[in-house]
Amino acid sequence: MTAFWTADLSETLSSARRVVNAATGTRDIENWLRAYDITALPSTNTGAADLAFQRWMKFKEAFSPKFVVDALASLDRPPTHCIDPFGGSGTTALTCSLLGVRCTTTEVNPFLADLIEAKVTPLRPTALADAYVACVDAAEAVDPGSLSPGAGAPASLREPGVGGRFVFWSEAMDRILALRAGLMAVDDEDARRMLRVLLGSILIEASNVVVNGKGRRYRGGWMRRRVTADQVDRLFDDAVARAARDLKEFSGRTRADVTIIRGDTRVRLDDAEQADVAVFSPPYPNSFDYTDVYNLELWMLGYLDDSASNRALRLSTLRSHVQVSWSPGGSDLGSPTLALTLLDLDRVRHRLWNPNLVSMVEAYFQDMAVVLSKLRDKLAPGGKAIMVAGDSRYGDVRVDVGSIMAEVGTELG
Ligand SMILES: C[S@@+](CC[C@H](N)C(=O)[O-])C[C@H]1O[C@@H](n2cnc3c(N)ncnc32)[C@H](O)[C@@H]1O
């Protein structure tokens, strides 16, 4: 395969013209992509941080819409149906929807599944504005004493927290929860979902933490940065205004042919129909647990209500982390590189920050073998699976993800 991802922006724009489905795509796709910052790596979303829709929520593990356009344009035929088994923030689904290419995506994290659905669902800006007014009015009437993020939520979420540290000042948390309660006053389901997602998009800014690698860390000087209810309102107001501008600019788009399958792709991918391409980026075997990375959104917006639901979500994610211990089981995947890597990791096991990392790496590739074999069955003859994945290193042992995936994929046919 040629290095399609190195295309410059003018090549990508002409690819978009070629790939767009004249009947169902939007003529605005080129305008949308034109704001892309070409100096950024296409395997990240950095260059698209200011693009309409992509700017609704900072999702640092995303790839770029440019990558998706270039990937689709690298096929021998114009694509008709694309699968993304790890939807994330919905870059593949959104780009396909603007191109008028049918897309099916699976995502296990319910907040992210809602983010995808919000991005691909056309909504009148006035419907969003009406919903916003209804939500804010209803929030005013809520008794703050009646609000809590959920029975099993960590005590560190609300002031006074644990050991003198807490993620939200009480005043900020009460306001966020009041707005969440206010969503119930919104009748239009699409508008309600969009507002919930936009409320999720301000949580980090309204909190005392920043995203850092696998989780969060407290901001420098957070004790002096008291977040008030008014500031929460302003952040929410800005997020809604930004989304309304994007909806207005792309008001000509039609309801996209996007199917969002919520749940564990290792099982739910069975429900996808045949496609001619898959463009995706799975979690990497880097011990990140997306349940932790997005746990503020999950708890604060009511997607989790007790520790059992938190654990159930962890267990449905790909085995790329050691938050729960895994026993790999399963059969030999026929990858010599994986076999050597596991031997090397076992040799340095006593030096690793968690000895379960060795079984995590093995379990990770078993999960990916399941996904690849399901994709093989879902892709039409001649179809392609295009994947962005990163290597990891534990001790001095490199986990060469690309080579292992190539060997596993070849073994699977
Ligand atoms: C690297 S991100 C994908 C980013 C995406 N390409 C984008 O541009 O936004 C991987 C995603 O896989 C999801 N995921 C992890 N385990 C999953 C599973 N078993 N089934 C479905 N999705 C899963 C995570 O929640 C995360 O959103």
The ligand as an SDF file (V2000), in Angstrom:
LIG
                    3D

 27 29  0  0  0  0  0  0  0  0999 V2000
   -8.1360    5.0850   19.8210 C   0  0  0  0  0  0  0  0  0  0  0  0
   -9.8220    5.3140   20.2240 S   0  0  0  0  0  0  0  0  0  0  0  0
  -10.5530    5.5300   18.6400 C   0  0  0  0  0  0  0  0  0  0  0  0
  -10.4410    6.9400   18.1730 C   0  0  0  0  0  0  0  0  0  0  0  0
  -11.1660    7.2160   16.8760 C   0  0  0  0  0  0  0  0  0  0  0  0
  -10.4550    6.6980   15.7250 N   0  0  0  0  0  0  0  0  0  0  0  0
  -11.3540    8.7300   16.7040 C   0  0  0  0  0  0  0  0  0  0  0  0
  -10.8040    9.2960   15.7770 O   0  0  0  0  0  0  0  0  0  0  0  0
  -12.0220    9.3300   17.5450 O   0  0  0  0  0  0  0  0  0  0  0  0
  -10.3370    3.6830   20.6440 C   0  0  0  0  0  0  0  0  0  0  0  0
  -11.7890    3.5720   21.0760 C   0  0  0  0  0  0  0  0  0  0  0  0
  -12.0900    2.1790   21.2530 O   0  0  0  0  0  0  0  0  0  0  0  0
  -13.0870    2.0820   22.2590 C   0  0  0  0  0  0  0  0  0  0  0  0
  -13.1310    0.6950   22.7250 N   0  0  0  0  0  0  0  0  0  0  0  0
  -12.3150    0.0730   23.5990 C   0  0  0  0  0  0  0  0  0  0  0  0
  -12.6830   -1.2030   23.7570 N   0  0  0  0  0  0  0  0  0  0  0  0
  -13.7680   -1.3940   22.9560 C   0  0  0  0  0  0  0  0  0  0  0  0
  -14.6050   -2.5230   22.6920 C   0  0  0  0  0  0  0  0  0  0  0  0
  -14.4030   -3.6960   23.2700 N   0  0  0  0  0  0  0  0  0  0  0  0
  -15.6100   -2.3440   21.8080 N   0  0  0  0  0  0  0  0  0  0  0  0
  -15.8360   -1.1440   21.2090 C   0  0  0  0  0  0  0  0  0  0  0  0
  -15.0720   -0.0480   21.4280 N   0  0  0  0  0  0  0  0  0  0  0  0
  -14.0510   -0.1860   22.2850 C   0  0  0  0  0  0  0  0  0  0  0  0
  -12.6460    3.0980   23.2980 C   0  0  0  0  0  0  0  0  0  0  0  0
  -13.7360    3.4660   24.1290 O   0  0  0  0  0  0  0  0  0  0  0  0
  -12.1440    4.2290   22.4150 C   0  0  0  0  0  0  0  0  0  0  0  0
  -13.1610    5.1640   22.1980 O   0  0  0  0  0  0  0  0  0  0  0  0
  1  2  1  0
  2  3  1  0
  2 10  1  0
  3  4  1  0
  4  5  1  0
  5  6  1  0
  5  7  1  0
  7  8  2  0
  7  9  1  0
 10 11  1  0
 11 12  1  0
 11 26  1  0
 12 13  1  0
 13 14  1  0
 13 24  1  0
 14 15  1  0
 14 23  1  0
 15 16  2  0
 16 17  1  0
 17 18  1  0
 17 23  2  0
 18 19  1  0
 18 20  2  0
 20 21  1  0
 21 22  2  0
 22 23  1  0
 24 25  1  0
 24 26  1  0
 26 27  1  0
M  CHG  2   2   1   9  -1
M  END
$$$$
